[in-house]
Amino acid sequence: MEITPSVTEINNPGYQPRNYRGGMGKGRFRSFTAAYMDTDLWVGYNSPDDERLTDTIKEKVLSTIRELRAGVEAYAGRDPHFYRALTPYEPTVAGPDIVRIMFDAARRAGVGPMAAVAGAFARETARALEDIFNLTELVIENGGDNYIKIAHPAVVSVFAGASPLSEKIGLEILPGQTPLGICTSSGTIGPSLSFGKADALTIVSRDPAWADAYATYFGNRVKNASDIEPVLDDIAGHPEILGALIVVGERMGIRGQFPLRILEKP
């Protein structure tokens, strides 16, 4: 199976079609998309239960992302720094679990809390589904920020814009290594704020919110291809990061426990 993440998308008023989803998990998952305002998820799952569960699962996904968004917006209305902060800070008022998760990830990675929003939404949506449904496999893709739990090996390919390596390389993930968060940031494509120039910087961590925040932090530090090695060396000093892949133009670097796979593209 091949899963293709694109770049992180946060508070994006100019939505871009996610055409890469057409080939995600084809022939392996039952899947659907669920969108509410600027949250747009692709959900792939396998279950030993009746396949007619799809409508029920989709209803749960939609109700969950509405609830999560309401919690974020309610908190932001009481904390004027929340949406704009680029560095960690302590919450000024009490907030719901989704906000706490974002602040924790921001504190770990050294970024603002919104850098973790897409990964946090993927994590909490997965948790809501797994609390109710008997799912043997579950992938939630949120604009390139992914929650992945699999029962068979998978390759997560990396979309890197105009780089000749885009969608031609991927990380092999084994079932025993999941659940995982796999998140990608880019300084050359997509609407998200980045101070770097990486075509793709992918982080793998146990927690999707952590992976999202770290992808932003390290993505900000890659200004050119000469930064690949020193940034990967720094990443290696963070035990909560299980793997990383950086692409800048025709050059790339990798660290961690996930083998690189070369992908055949038509």
C-alpha positions as CSV (number, residue, x, y, z in Angstrom):
1,M,0.0,0.0,0.0
2,E,1.2,3.5,-0.7
3,I,0.0,6.6,1.2
4,T,1.1,10.0,0.0
5,P,1.1,12.9,2.4
6,S,1.3,16.5,1.1
7,V,2.2,19.5,3.2
8,T,0.7,20.7,6.4
9,E,-2.3,23.0,6.0
10,I,-3.3,25.4,8.8
11,N,-6.1,27.9,8.7
12,N,-6.0,27.9,4.9
13,P,-8.6,30.3,3.4
14,G,-7.5,29.4,-0.2
15,Y,-8.1,25.7,-0.3
16,Q,-6.1,23.7,-2.9
17,P,-7.5,20.5,-4.3
18,R,-5.8,17.4,-2.8
19,N,-5.4,15.5,-6.0
20,Y,-2.8,13.2,-4.5
21,R,-5.6,11.4,-2.6
22,G,-6.7,9.6,-5.7
23,G,-4.2,6.9,-5.3
24,M,-4.1,6.6,-1.5
25,G,-4.6,3.1,-0.2
26,K,-6.3,2.0,-3.4
27,G,-7.6,-1.5,-3.1
28,R,-6.7,-1.8,0.5
29,F,-9.0,0.5,2.5
30,R,-12.6,1.5,2.7
31,S,-12.2,5.3,2.6
32,F,-14.0,8.6,2.5
33,T,-13.3,12.3,2.9
34,A,-14.9,14.5,5.6
35,A,-14.7,18.3,5.6
36,Y,-15.8,21.0,8.0
37,M,-14.8,24.6,7.3
38,D,-11.0,24.4,6.6
39,T,-10.6,20.9,8.1
40,D,-10.5,18.3,5.4
41,L,-9.7,14.7,6.3
42,W,-9.1,11.6,4.3
43,V,-10.0,8.5,6.3
44,G,-9.1,5.0,5.3
45,Y,-10.0,2.0,7.5
46,N,-10.5,-1.7,7.6
47,S,-12.8,-3.5,10.0
48,P,-14.1,-7.0,10.4
49,D,-17.5,-5.6,10.9
50,D,-20.1,-4.8,8.2
51,E,-18.8,-2.4,5.5
52,R,-22.0,-0.4,5.9
53,L,-20.3,1.1,8.9
54,T,-18.8,3.8,6.6
55,D,-21.8,6.2,7.1
56,T,-21.7,5.8,10.8
57,I,-17.9,6.3,11.0
58,K,-18.2,9.4,8.8
59,E,-20.9,10.8,11.0
60,K,-18.6,10.3,14.0
61,V,-15.6,11.9,12.2
62,L,-17.7,15.0,11.3
63,S,-19.1,15.4,14.8
64,T,-15.6,15.0,16.2
65,I,-13.9,17.7,14.0
66,R,-16.8,20.1,14.7
67,E,-16.3,19.6,18.5
68,L,-12.5,19.9,18.2
69,R,-12.8,23.1,16.1
70,A,-15.4,24.6,18.5
71,G,-12.9,24.0,21.4
72,V,-10.0,25.6,19.6
73,E,-12.1,28.6,18.6
74,A,-13.6,29.1,22.1
75,Y,-10.1,29.1,23.6
76,A,-8.7,31.4,20.9
77,G,-11.5,33.9,21.7
78,R,-10.1,34.1,25.3
79,D,-6.4,34.1,24.4
80,P,-5.4,36.7,21.7
81,H,-1.9,35.2,21.2
82,F,-3.1,31.7,20.4
83,Y,-3.5,31.9,16.6
84,R,-0.4,34.2,16.0
85,A,2.2,32.8,18.4
86,L,5.4,31.5,16.7
87,T,7.1,30.3,19.9
88,P,5.9,28.4,22.9
89,Y,4.1,30.1,25.8
90,E,2.0,29.0,28.8
91,P,-1.8,29.0,28.3
92,T,-3.4,32.1,29.7
93,V,-6.7,30.4,30.5
94,A,-8.0,26.9,30.9
95,G,-8.8,25.1,27.6
96,P,-10.1,21.8,26.3
97,D,-7.9,18.7,25.7
98,I,-7.2,19.6,22.1
99,V,-5.7,22.9,23.1
100,R,-3.7,21.2,25.9
101,I,-2.3,18.7,23.3
102,M,-1.3,21.5,21.0
103,F,0.5,23.5,23.8
104,D,2.4,20.3,24.9
105,A,3.6,19.7,21.3
106,A,4.6,23.3,20.9
107,R,6.6,23.3,24.1
108,R,8.5,20.2,23.1
109,A,9.4,21.5,19.6
110,G,9.8,25.2,20.3
111,V,7.1,26.5,18.1
112,G,3.7,28.2,18.5
113,P,0.7,25.9,19.3
114,M,-1.0,26.3,15.9
115,A,2.0,24.4,14.4
116,A,0.5,21.2,15.9
117,V,-3.2,21.7,15.1
118,A,-3.4,19.4,12.1
119,G,-1.6,16.6,13.8
120,A,-3.6,17.1,16.9
121,F,-6.9,16.9,15.0
122,A,-5.7,13.6,13.3
123,R,-4.7,12.1,16.6
124,E,-8.0,13.0,18.4
125,T,-10.2,12.0,15.5
126,A,-8.4,8.6,15.5
127,R,-8.9,8.2,19.2
128,A,-12.6,9.0,18.9
129,L,-13.1,6.3,16.3
130,E,-11.1,3.7,18.1
131,D,-13.0,4.2,21.3
132,I,-16.2,3.1,19.4
133,F,-15.4,1.0,16.4
134,N,-13.5,-2.3,15.9
135,L,-10.9,-1.1,13.3
136,T,-8.0,-3.3,12.3
137,E,-6.4,-0.5,10.3
138,L,-6.9,3.3,10.4
139,V,-5.2,6.1,8.5
140,I,-6.3,9.7,8.9
141,E,-4.7,12.2,6.6
142,N,-5.1,15.9,7.4
143,G,-3.3,17.9,4.7
144,G,-0.1,15.8,5.0
145,D,-0.3,15.2,8.7
146,N,-1.1,11.6,9.3
147,Y,-2.2,9.2,12.0
148,I,-1.4,5.6,10.9
149,K,-2.3,2.3,12.4
150,I,-1.8,-0.7,10.1
151,A,-2.0,-4.5,10.2
152,H,0.2,-5.0,7.1
153,P,3.3,-3.2,5.8
154,A,2.9,0.1,4.1
155,V,5.0,2.7,2.3
156,V,4.4,6.4,3.0
157,S,5.5,8.3,-0.1
158,V,6.5,12.0,0.2
159,F,5.1,14.8,-1.9
160,A,7.9,17.4,-2.4
161,G,6.5,19.8,-5.0
162,A,8.8,20.5,-7.9
163,S,11.6,18.3,-6.6
164,P,12.5,15.5,-9.0
165,L,12.2,13.2,-5.9
166,S,8.6,14.1,-5.2
167,E,6.5,10.9,-4.8
168,K,9.4,8.8,-5.9
169,I,10.7,8.0,-2.4
170,G,9.0,6.8,0.7
171,L,9.4,5.3,4.2
172,E,8.5,1.7,4.8
173,I,6.3,1.3,7.9
174,L,5.7,-2.1,9.6
175,P,2.6,-2.9,11.7
176,G,4.5,-3.4,14.9
177,Q,5.8,0.2,14.7
178,T,2.3,1.7,14.7
179,P,0.3,3.6,15.7
180,L,2.4,6.6,14.5
181,G,2.2,10.2,13.5
182,I,3.9,11.0,10.2
183,C,3.8,14.7,9.3
184,T,5.4,16.8,6.5
185,S,6.2,20.5,6.3
186,S,7.4,22.4,3.2
187,G,8.8,25.9,2.6
188,T,8.2,25.8,-1.2
189,I,4.7,24.5,-1.6
190,G,1.4,24.9,0.2
191,P,-0.1,27.8,2.2
192,S,1.4,27.1,5.6
193,L,3.9,29.5,7.2
194,S,7.5,28.3,7.0
195,F,10.7,30.2,7.3
196,G,12.7,27.4,5.5
197,K,13.2,26.3,2.0
198,A,12.8,22.5,2.2
199,D,10.6,20.9,-0.5
200,A,9.6,18.4,2.2
201,L,10.6,17.7,5.7
202,T,8.9,14.6,7.1
203,I,9.0,13.6,10.8
204,V,7.8,10.3,12.3
205,S,6.8,10.2,16.0
206,R,4.5,8.2,18.2
207,D,2.3,11.3,18.6
208,P,1.0,13.1,15.4
209,A,0.9,16.4,17.3
210,W,4.5,16.1,18.2
211,A,5.4,15.1,14.6
212,D,3.5,18.1,13.3
213,A,5.2,20.6,15.6
214,Y,8.7,19.1,15.0
215,A,8.2,19.2,11.2
216,T,7.5,22.9,11.5
217,Y,10.4,23.6,13.8
218,F,13.0,21.7,11.7
219,G,11.5,22.8,8.5
220,N,12.1,26.4,9.5
221,R,15.8,25.6,9.8
222,V,16.4,24.2,6.3
223,K,17.4,27.1,4.1
224,N,19.3,25.2,1.5
225,A,20.7,21.7,0.8
226,S,23.8,22.2,2.9
227,D,21.5,22.3,6.0
228,I,20.2,18.8,5.5
229,E,23.0,17.0,7.4
230,P,23.3,19.3,10.4
231,V,19.5,19.4,10.8
232,L,19.3,15.6,10.7
233,D,22.2,15.4,13.2
234,D,20.1,17.7,15.5
235,I,17.0,15.6,14.9
236,A,18.9,12.5,16.0
237,G,19.3,14.0,19.4
238,H,15.5,13.9,20.0
239,P,14.5,10.3,21.1
240,E,10.8,11.1,20.6
241,I,11.5,11.5,16.8
242,L,11.6,8.0,15.3
243,G,12.5,9.0,11.8
244,A,13.0,11.9,9.5
245,L,13.4,12.6,5.8
246,I,14.4,15.9,4.2
247,V,14.2,16.8,0.5
248,V,15.7,20.0,-1.0
249,G,15.7,20.0,-4.8
250,E,17.7,16.9,-6.0
251,R,19.2,16.2,-2.6
252,M,17.8,14.3,0.3
253,G,18.8,12.9,3.7
254,I,17.2,10.4,6.1
255,R,17.6,9.3,9.7
256,G,15.8,6.8,11.9
257,Q,14.4,3.3,11.9
258,F,12.3,3.3,8.7
259,P,14.0,2.0,5.5
260,L,13.9,4.2,2.4
261,R,12.0,2.8,-0.6
262,I,12.3,3.9,-4.2
263,L,8.9,4.1,-5.8
264,E,7.9,3.5,-9.4
265,K,5.8,6.2,-10.9
266,P,4.2,6.1,-14.4
